[in-house]
C-alpha cells in the first residue's frame, strides 16, 4: 500500500486506442500509487463524460511486469 510505480519507458503503447494512450503516457511520466483495496491489478479512476469507457477497458491488458518501482528517496521533498 502506497508504493509508487511507473510504466516502463520501453512499454509500446502503439496498439492502444487514443484515450488509453493518454493514460499510459501519464503512467510513464507520473506513475501511480498502489492501493490494496480492490481487484487484483486494477486501474481505477473517476468517471467523466469526455472519456470513452470502451477505450479505457483496453488498459486491462497492461501487466504488473510492465511497471518499475520508483526510488522515492531521490525525489525532491516539499
Order of alpha helices (4+ residues) and beta strands (2+ residues): beta-alpha-beta-alpha-beta
